[in-house]
Amino acid sequence: MKNILLLVSLLSVAMATNISGAFCSEKKLKPSDAIFDVFTKEFPTNEKELEGFLFYTFAPLIEDGRFRGATVEAWEERYEQFANSLIQKSESNMLDSKSLEKCLKKVLKDAKELNEAYLPIAAYSAKKDQKPVWIIVVGWEGTDVENVPPYKLLLSHIKVFVYDVTTIELVGYTTCM
């Protein structure tokens, strides 16, 4: 019962925010805003600890001023633009941009299969168990919310994908839901 009341309260706040337009006026979000870096922290070996580690390490990115207010509108086009920006940044850093491109395509496929809008807001080169990996962070939202136009539907959730660079297999994952 407490969970239902909490959900109703959160939805009320979210609806009031959307109706007032307080957070729905997306400022000019540019593909160059996507974050690219090298991540040097050690990954936990336990699966559950890994999920929590990924979430608490990368979830704050969705609240970053650059991405706050991003919406579902034209998400596929913007996904490609942000993905290309991240790939170019990996090339500039002389990292394996081809594997990053393959990983970003897998993430896009995931979005389409789940009927969700994704925006890749960050990519990190890292090592997990001494193997090179890509960490891809996306803001996301469902695309089938009734009676809410896409320009008001915020990408307010986060998912973190960790892919092995060599095999392009998913080796870590977390989400806020």
MOLIN-V94298 format. One record per residue. RES is the residue in one letter. PSI is psi in whole degrees, -180 to 180 (none if undefined). D_LAST is the distance of its C-alpha to the last C-alpha in Angstrom with 2 decimals. Layout:
RES	PSI	D_LAST
RES	PSI	D_LAST
This chain:
M	-41	18.62
K	-40	17.41
N	-40	13.75
I	-44	15.18
L	-40	17.32
L	-44	14.67
L	-45	12.67
V	-42	16.11
S	-46	17.02
L	-41	14.10
L	-38	14.77
S	-45	18.42
V	-45	18.13
A	-42	16.18
M	-41	18.83
A	-40	21.61
T	-45	20.57
N	-39	20.50
I	-42	23.76
S	-19	25.48
G	13	24.36
A	-39	23.87
F	10	21.09
C	-2	21.72
S	85	24.80
E	123	23.55
K	173	26.07
K	95	27.44
L	125	24.70
K	146	26.60
P	-32	25.75
S	-13	27.64
D	-19	24.98
A	138	22.74
I	132	22.84
F	131	24.60
D	175	25.60
V	131	26.42
F	124	24.14
T	-2	26.38
K	153	24.41
E	140	24.44
F	142	21.39
P	151	20.89
T	-26	22.14
N	133	20.05
E	-48	16.92
K	-40	14.75
E	-36	16.41
L	-45	15.76
E	-49	11.94
G	-42	12.38
F	-48	15.21
L	-44	13.54
F	-54	10.69
Y	-20	13.37
T	-42	15.88
F	-17	14.34
A	-36	11.69
P	-19	14.82
L	-33	15.92
I	-22	13.92
E	-5	16.07
D	137	19.16
G	-28	21.82
R	-33	22.27
F	-13	18.92
R	129	18.32
G	-4	19.18
A	139	18.56
T	174	18.18
V	-22	17.65
E	129	21.45
A	38	23.18
W	-38	20.09
E	-42	21.75
E	-45	24.85
R	-33	23.12
Y	-49	21.02
E	-42	24.43
Q	-45	25.97
F	-40	23.40
A	-46	23.40
N	-38	27.21
S	-44	27.28
L	-39	25.32
I	-43	27.64
Q	-39	30.66
K	-37	29.58
S	-38	29.30
E	-43	32.76
S	-29	34.16
N	10	33.07
M	42	34.69
L	172	31.58
D	84	30.74
S	-27	29.62
K	-41	30.07
S	-37	27.41
L	-43	25.00
E	-43	25.85
K	-41	25.16
C	-43	21.72
L	-34	20.89
K	-38	22.20
K	-40	19.92
V	-42	16.85
L	-41	18.42
K	-42	19.04
D	-46	15.40
A	-46	14.66
K	-40	17.61
E	-34	16.88
L	-1	13.47
N	48	15.14
E	153	12.98
A	129	14.70
Y	150	14.43
L	114	16.63
P	108	17.53
I	-15	18.08
A	150	19.20
A	137	20.74
Y	135	22.20
S	134	24.88
A	180	24.58
K	133	25.80
K	124	23.99
D	42	26.49
Q	9	29.25
K	141	27.99
P	138	27.13
V	161	23.55
W	132	21.76
I	121	18.55
I	125	17.03
V	128	14.55
V	143	13.37
G	143	12.31
W	164	10.81
E	153	10.70
G	151	11.66
T	1	15.45
D	34	16.44
V	122	16.03
E	145	19.44
N	21	21.98
V	116	20.26
P	149	22.19
P	-32	20.55
Y	-10	22.20
K	-7	20.35
L	107	16.81
L	144	15.24
L	78	13.19
S	3	11.19
H	168	7.93
I	144	8.53
K	145	8.86
V	124	11.73
F	137	14.11
V	119	17.22
Y	139	20.15
D	129	23.55
V	-36	26.12
T	-47	28.75
T	-14	27.04
I	34	24.14
E	145	22.00
L	123	18.38
V	1	18.80
G	148	15.52
Y	145	11.89
T	160	8.63
T	167	5.49
C	-8	3.82
M	none	0.00
